[in-house]
């Protein structure tokens, strides 16, 4: 975490180097969140273990429960796979520091898989994304990388991929959020990713709903309810105007990135919205109390 406090955008991106090695292998034991923004992660270069530039992250796929399922990578002509994209289980990606003269190499993501093995990996055309909620498709991908996925997360059976929405971060950004009654509450401006493998929070623009110009707030993933009817996805959040007016403001300025990734600040966000911090669950955290910040807990979805 030390590097996270040494810069602005650099501080946020440095969280990538903590992607592996600082987390428990099975994903059950969470330390403080190590957060980067989707806008920083998407487009990041991907290196081989030898330090070769082999591709970049095109998107990040999110399970219904908020777990990061896949990083979608492109390899260009380097791998001899043409314009195909590859969904790589998030637990396969690492952050080892390749021995390169480039001083910024520690901020890039590493894919520790042999090139020949990647050439035979299941992929798809850029213009024809698979239905990632499809159990059979996910099974094929997960099985192929099973031996490589050292930090695989167990997705609960109740997270039915067949009926609950699976998200691409690129689709989440700009997505409208409504109240349970159907009134537009705001839209998603940013996705904060805990590099351990889950969504930490969404940045929501609620100024129009409040009638006060532009206001950005951070809201834990668990405070939303996502549903799907056919091909139509929907996100709702039960919240009063008073609750949103008092919510901690998200600062979009680059110089505020470090603060917005700070576990202390994120904890305040969770407490304000009466959502137990996921990184303390199962640890007997006696300090947690719903509504501890002295605000009225929001209504339930």
Secondary structure, DSSP 8 states (H G I E B T S, - for coil): -GGGGS-SHHHHHGGGGGTTTSS-TTS-S--S--EEEHHHHTT-EEE-TTS-EEEEEEEEEE-TTSBEEEEEEE-TTTTT-TTEEEEEEGGGEE------S-TTGGGSEEE-S-HHHHHTS--EETT----TT-HHHHHHHHHHTTTT-TT-----TTS-TTTS--EEHHHHTT-EEE-TTS-EEEEEEEEEEETTTEEEEEEEE-HHHHTSS--EEEEEGGG-EEEEETTEEEEE----HHHHHHS-B---SGGGHHHHT-HHHHHHHHHHTT---TTTTTTT-TT--TTTTSS------
